[in-house]
Amino acid sequence: MFLAAYGVWRFKGGREAVDRAFEEYLPLLAPLADRLGWRLADSKLVHTLHQLLATGTGTLTWLAIGLTAYGLLQVTEGIGLWLLRRWGEYFAVIATSVFIPLEIYELSHRVTWVRVSLLALNLAAVAYIVYGKRLFGVRGGHAAYQAERHEASLLEVRAAGAGSGGSAGPPD
């Protein structure tokens, strides 16, 4: 994400050179495109590139800021999960659900099976994390999560004691 933010930031500064190169080199591709039966004037790719080049500097600045913020969110989530902290799991839910509003917005413009499937997959991932990790008070919340961890620890101690020949449990 940080590299993408840097790329957007650099593009913002050197936009005139990229625009000039696009206008100079696009006509050079016309003979090749004609041989392939590809009309550059009607190409969605060329149209999309024109739209990107016409993007205002303010929009590019906000895009770079958003990419940086998302990168910071990802780094924070990674550190929290690596250190096995509960707040890392909350950051995982936030990072997983951050694009749900955008997916809903895209669905409001055009419904395709791919968009519906991706939204369903994202919602399922968020629900799985929240339900499985007992976040936001689901299934008893933090207290139930701690009790489950404590119970698992006691079972591991008991199994380790029984395997070493020690008497970790009640006598037979």
N, C-alpha and C positions, 0 to 999 in steps of 0.2 A: 504494500500500500504506500509505503514511504517513497518507493521508486516511482510509482505512478503519480503521486503528488508532485514529486520533483520534476517529472516529465511534463506535467501540465503547466507547472510554474515556468519551466524553461520554454515551452511552446508559447506561453503568453508573451515572453520577452522577445522571442525571435519569430514572431508570427508573420511579419512582413516577408522575411526570407523564405519561409515555408510556402506562403501564398504565391510568391514570385516563382518559386521552383515548380509549384503545381501548375501554374499557368504556362510556364515554358515547356515542361516535359509532357504534359497531357497531349498536346497536338502531335508529339513524336510517336505516341502510342496508337494514333488513329490508323495508320496503314496496317499495323499488326491486328488491331481490333477488327478492321474491315475484312481481312483475310479469314479471321475466325468467326465472322458473322455476328460480331458483338458491336452494337451501336453505343458508342460512348455517351452520346447525347441523351439516350434513354436509360442509361445504367443507374441502378439504385445506388451502387457503390460510389460512383462519381457524384451523384446528388448528395449522398450522405457526407462525403468529403467536403463538398461546397458548404454544406450547413455547418460542419465543424469549423471550417475556416472563417465562417461568418459569425461565430460565437463571440460575444462581447468579452472584453477583458474582465469586467466585473463578475460575469458568470464563471469564467475560468478561475478567478481568484477564489470564489466560493467553492468551486469544485476541488481546488487544491486544499483548501481548509478542511472540507468534508473528508477527503481522502486521508489527510493527516490525522484527523480526529478518529476515523475508523481504524487507522493503523495503531494509534495509541490504545484504543479499546482492545484490539487484538493482542498487543503486547501485554497489557495489563491482565487480560484473561489468561494468556499463556503462563505468565509468572504465577498467578494465583493457582492455576491447575498444577503447575510443576511443584509448587510448595505444598500442595494438597490442602489448600485453604478453602473454606466454605464460600468466601466472597468470590473466589475464582469461578465457582459453579454459577453464581448469580451473574457474573460477567458473561459466562458462556450462554446463558439464556438471553441476555440482552444482545450479544453479538449475533446469535442465531435468529432472533426476531426483528432485528433492526430493518431488514428489507421487506418485511411483510406489508407495510403500508404501500411501498412502491409496487409490489406484486399485485395488490388489490387495485391500485390506480391503473396499472397496465391491463388488468382484466376488465376494468370499466370501459376501456377504449376498444378492446378486441378480445373476444374469448376464443382461445385455442386450447386443445387438449394438453399441449406442452405447458402452457401457463397455468392451467388448472392443476396439472400434476405437480409442478414445482411448488405451487402454493400449498397444496395438500402435503407434500413431503416436508416442507418447512414447518408447517403447523404441527405435523406429527413429531418432528424432531424436538420442537419446543415443548410439546406435551410430554414426550418421553423424558426429557431432562427434568422438567418440573415434577413429574410424577415419581420418577425413579430416585431423584435426589431429595425429595420431600421439601422442595423450595416453596416459598411464599405461603407456608402453613398447610400445604397439601399433605394429606395422610398423616397428620399429627405434627408436621413441621420439624423444627430443630430438635425438640425434645425426643420425638420418636426416632429421628435420625441418630441421635447420640445413644439412645437405648439400643438400637439395632447394632451400632458399632461396638458398644460395650459387650453385648451378648456374643457377637462374633469373636471378640477378643477372648472372652472366657472359654469359648469352645476351642479356640486354637491352643490356649494354655492347657486345657484338659487333654486334648489330643496329643500334645507334645509330651505331657507327663505320662500318659498311658503308653506312648511309644518308647519311652526310655526305661520302662520297667518300674517307674516310681508310682506312688499311690496318690494320684491326683483326684480320684473320685471316691465315692462311698465304697466300702468293702463289699465284696460279693457275698 
